[in-house]
Amino acid sequence: MKTKLATLAIAVFASVLFMGGCVQKITSVNFSYTTTGKLHSDSLKTTGFQTIDTVVLKSDLEAELKKNGTTLDLLDELTLKSATVEFTAPTATDNFDKIDNVELWITAPTLPAVKLASKNPVAKGNTIVYLDIYSTSNLEAYLKSSSFGLEVRGTNNAPLNPMDLTATAVWNVKASAK
């Protein structure tokens, strides 16, 4: 009888531990969310560190959260997973040869600008730059805002012709389920 009770107690205890993990998985939502901005810079005649362009985007994070069974109020964490800056429809002469380093920043009304990612040095001849993550902060306030900006900054070693660029940021989203 004692053996049966001990076995039953162990089975109940193991079930509670197992279910605790299942409940956590059921009550949390984790997914990737991508933001993309099209940027255009006029020619830049001066050299050195400067803002290349900023694009203001309307946040659709609320709709993405809803698709994944949660809401803005239940958002727990939003961190950067990866980022790129790419020439859009590059010609034979469009590449990062004249740009020594690239930075991607995020801005939002009433919030300070935050450097998200950067690459220094930028490999010559590339039309896309895979940036190194700079900020591992929880940046949910920026994407909870009705609009936010993606800003590309960099250091150019020669004057630049007008450029069309695409900045892409992929986010890790963690939220509680409804």
N, C-alpha and C positions, 0 to 999 in steps of 0.2 A: 504494500500500500504506500509506504514512504517513497519507494522508487517511482511509482506512478505519479505521485504528487510532485516529486522533484522534477520528473520529466515534463509534466504538465506546466509547472512553473517556468522551466527553461523555455519551453515552446511559447508560452504567453509572452515572456520577456523578449525573446527573439522576434516575435511578431510585432511587438510594440516598437522595437528598434527599427525593424524593416519598414513598417508603416510610417514611422516618423520621416524617413528618407523619401518615401513616396509622397507624403503630404507636402513636403518641401518642394518636390518637383511639380506637383499639381498646382501649388499656390504661387509659383514663380514663373515668369516668362523671360526668356533670354533670346535675343535675335540680333541680327545685323541690320543696320539702317544706313542707306547711302544718300549723301547729298552731293549734288553736282552743280557747279556754277560755270557759266560761259563768260570769259573775260576778254576784253579788247583793250589794248593799250595803243595810244598814239605813238608816233616815233619819240624816242627818248634821246635827246641830243647830248645830255650830260652823262658822264660816267660816275660810278660809285654806287653806294647803297641807296636804294630808293623804292618807293611803292610803285609797282608795275601797273596794277589795277585792282579795283575792289568791285565785287558784284554783291548786290543785296538780294537775298532769297527769301521767299515766303516759306515759313516752316510748315511742313505737313506731318510733323511728328505725331500730332494728336490722331490723325487718320491712320497712321501706321500702327500706333498703339492699339487703336480700336480694332484693326484687322487682326491683331495678335491677342485679343481678349483682355485688354487692360485699358487704362486711362492715364492722362497726364498726372492726375492726383496720386496715382499708384506707382509713378516712375521712381525707381530707387537710385539708378546710376546710369550715366551716359558718358562713356569714355571713347577716345579715339583708338581705332584698331589699325587703320592704314590711311595713307594719303598719297596722291599723285598730282603732278602738274604736267600737262601735255599740250603740245601744239595741236590745234584743231585744223584738220585738213592741211598738213604741212606741205610746202613746196620743197623742191630740191635744196633750197638754201635755208629753210626754216629748221633751226635746231638750237641747242643751248650753247653753241660755241662761244658766244659773246657774253654769256652769263656765268659767273664764277660760283655763286651760291644762290639758292632759292629757299624762301620761307613761306609757310602758309599760316595765316593768322585768322582768328575768328573775332568778330565784333558784334555787338548788339546794343540797342539803345540803353543808356544808363549803366552799362557794364564796361569794365576796362577791356581793351584789346588783349588777347592771349595768343602767344605763339603756339601753334599746334604741332608743327613739324618743320623739318628743314633738311637740306642736303648741302654739304660743304666738304669737298668741292663737287661740282656737278661734272660728270663725265662728258667730255667733248663728243660732238656728233650725235648725241641722243635727241630724240623728239619727245621723249617722256622721261620724267624724273620720278623715281620712287623715293619718297621722303622718309627720313628717319623720325620716329615719334619723339616729340619734345615734351609734350604735356600729357601726363597720365591723370590729370585732375578730373573730377566729376564736373562736366560742363553742361549739365542739364538746363541750367538757367538760360544759356544762350539759345538752345533749340526750343525751349518752352516759350521764348519770346515770339511774338507774331512774325517778326522778321529778324534776320541776322545777316551778317556779311562775311564773305570769304575774301580775304585779301592776300594777294601774292606780292611779296617783296623780294628784292634780290640785289646783288651787286653785279653790275655790268662793266666789262673792261673795254668796251667800245660803244659808240652810238648804236641804238637799236631802231630797226624799222618797225612800223606798226605790227602788232602781233595779235593773233586770236589764240587764246589758251582755254583749256578746260581744267578746272581744279575739282578733284574728287576727294571726298572724305568718307570713310566707312567707319561707322560707330558701333560699339558694343552697347546694347540696350538691355538693362535689367530692370524688371518691374514686377510688382505683385499682380497676380491674376485677380479678376473681378470675383 
